[in-house]
Amino acid sequence: MPLDYTNFSSSEWSRFDADQNLHIGLSSTTSFTDPSNVNPHYHRRLFGSNIALWIIIQVGKQTTQTPSDLEAVDCKVIRGSTDNQGNIVITIPLSMRSVSTPNNETLVYQVAYYSSSVNKTINDSAFPAGNLDGIHEFYVRH
């Protein structure tokens, strides 16, 4: 059975609203000074058709607007594939959507796509070189 991402929002970042049974697109222009108030559930990209990918998903906490203040909380490397039209939609793991921010920190979700095997842990400060289209970021403050 071929992959089918047509049920998901066409937005880069989205969430699922269970009450409406609907995927809702989120703004992709969040920043530390202009964060969203809801966590993303999905990230969407467009590459070539039927491509196998390695994807790094990381969430961190940040209290000031300096990259050195970003503290990684969770990091995962997952595998994924594009559909025959080149789309891929990945799920942000529930554990990453449930990070508490008792000190009003800003959550920073980061996603990067690779065409070959990569490794990253929360102890690695930088993403590996060679990602396909940059590191995608989404900022949230509750």
C-alpha positions as CSV (number, residue, x, y, z in Angstrom):
1,M,0.0,0.0,0.0
2,P,1.5,3.4,-1.0
3,L,2.0,6.1,1.5
4,D,-0.7,8.7,1.6
5,Y,-0.3,12.1,3.4
6,T,-3.4,13.8,1.9
7,N,-5.3,13.7,5.2
8,F,-2.8,16.0,6.8
9,S,-2.7,19.8,6.7
10,S,-0.6,21.2,3.8
11,S,1.1,23.5,6.3
12,E,4.7,22.9,7.3
13,W,3.7,22.5,11.0
14,S,0.3,21.2,12.2
15,R,-1.6,19.7,15.0
16,F,-4.6,17.3,15.3
17,D,-7.7,18.7,17.0
18,A,-9.6,15.6,18.3
19,D,-12.8,17.6,19.0
20,Q,-13.1,18.6,15.4
21,N,-11.4,15.5,14.0
22,L,-9.3,17.8,11.9
23,H,-5.6,18.5,11.2
24,I,-5.0,22.2,11.7
25,G,-2.1,24.1,10.1
26,L,0.1,26.2,12.3
27,S,2.1,29.3,11.4
28,S,5.7,28.4,10.3
29,T,6.9,31.9,11.2
30,T,7.2,31.4,15.0
31,S,10.2,32.9,16.8
32,F,11.5,33.2,20.3
33,T,9.9,36.6,20.6
34,D,6.7,35.5,18.8
35,P,6.0,31.9,19.8
36,S,2.9,29.8,19.3
37,N,0.8,28.8,22.3
38,V,0.2,25.3,21.0
39,N,2.6,22.4,20.4
40,P,3.0,21.0,16.9
41,H,2.0,17.4,16.3
42,Y,3.4,17.0,12.8
43,H,6.0,18.4,10.4
44,R,5.6,18.3,6.7
45,R,8.2,18.6,3.9
46,L,8.4,18.0,0.1
47,F,11.3,16.2,-1.5
48,G,11.6,13.8,-4.4
49,S,9.2,10.9,-4.7
50,N,9.8,7.6,-2.9
51,I,12.9,8.6,-1.0
52,A,14.1,7.0,2.2
53,L,15.1,9.5,4.9
54,W,16.7,9.8,8.3
55,I,15.0,12.5,10.4
56,I,16.3,14.1,13.6
57,I,13.6,15.5,15.9
58,Q,14.7,17.5,18.9
59,V,12.9,19.6,21.6
60,G,14.7,21.9,23.9
61,K,14.0,24.6,26.5
62,Q,15.2,28.2,26.2
63,T,14.9,31.1,28.6
64,T,16.8,33.8,26.7
65,Q,17.2,34.5,23.0
66,T,20.7,33.1,22.7
67,P,21.5,29.8,21.1
68,S,23.8,28.9,24.0
69,D,20.8,29.0,26.3
70,L,19.0,26.2,24.4
71,E,19.0,23.0,26.5
72,A,18.0,19.9,24.6
73,V,15.4,17.8,26.5
74,D,14.8,15.0,24.1
75,C,16.2,13.9,20.7
76,K,15.3,11.1,18.4
77,V,16.5,9.9,15.0
78,I,13.7,8.2,13.0
79,R,13.3,6.8,9.6
80,G,10.7,7.9,7.1
81,S,9.9,7.8,3.4
82,T,8.3,10.3,1.0
83,D,5.2,9.3,-1.0
84,N,5.1,9.1,-4.8
85,Q,4.5,12.9,-4.9
86,G,7.5,13.6,-2.6
87,N,5.6,14.4,0.5
88,I,6.6,13.3,4.0
89,V,4.7,14.0,7.3
90,I,6.4,13.0,10.5
91,T,4.8,12.8,13.9
92,I,6.4,14.7,16.8
93,P,6.6,12.0,19.6
94,L,4.1,12.5,22.4
95,S,6.9,12.6,24.9
96,M,8.2,15.7,23.1
97,R,4.8,17.4,23.1
98,S,4.4,16.8,26.8
99,V,7.6,18.6,28.0
100,S,6.8,20.8,31.1
101,T,8.0,24.4,31.4
102,P,7.7,25.3,35.1
103,N,9.9,28.4,34.6
104,N,8.0,29.7,31.6
105,E,10.7,28.5,29.2
106,T,10.2,28.6,25.5
107,L,10.1,25.2,23.8
108,V,12.1,24.9,20.6
109,Y,11.2,22.0,18.2
110,Q,13.8,21.3,15.6
111,V,13.6,18.9,12.7
112,A,16.2,18.1,10.1
113,Y,16.1,15.6,7.2
114,Y,19.0,13.5,5.8
115,S,19.5,11.2,2.9
116,S,21.9,8.9,4.8
117,S,22.2,7.5,8.3
118,V,22.9,10.0,11.1
119,N,23.2,10.0,14.8
120,K,22.4,12.7,17.4
121,T,21.7,12.6,21.1
122,I,20.8,15.4,23.6
123,N,24.5,15.5,24.5
124,D,25.5,16.6,21.0
125,S,25.2,20.4,20.8
126,A,25.1,20.6,17.0
127,F,23.1,18.8,14.3
128,P,25.2,16.7,12.0
129,A,26.3,18.4,8.7
130,G,24.7,17.4,5.4
131,N,20.9,17.9,6.1
132,L,18.8,18.3,3.0
133,D,17.1,21.6,3.6
134,G,18.2,23.2,6.9
135,I,17.0,22.8,10.5
136,H,13.3,23.7,10.8
137,E,12.4,25.3,14.1
138,F,9.1,26.0,15.8
139,Y,8.8,28.0,19.1
140,V,6.1,27.4,21.7
141,R,5.4,29.2,25.0
142,H,2.4,28.3,27.2
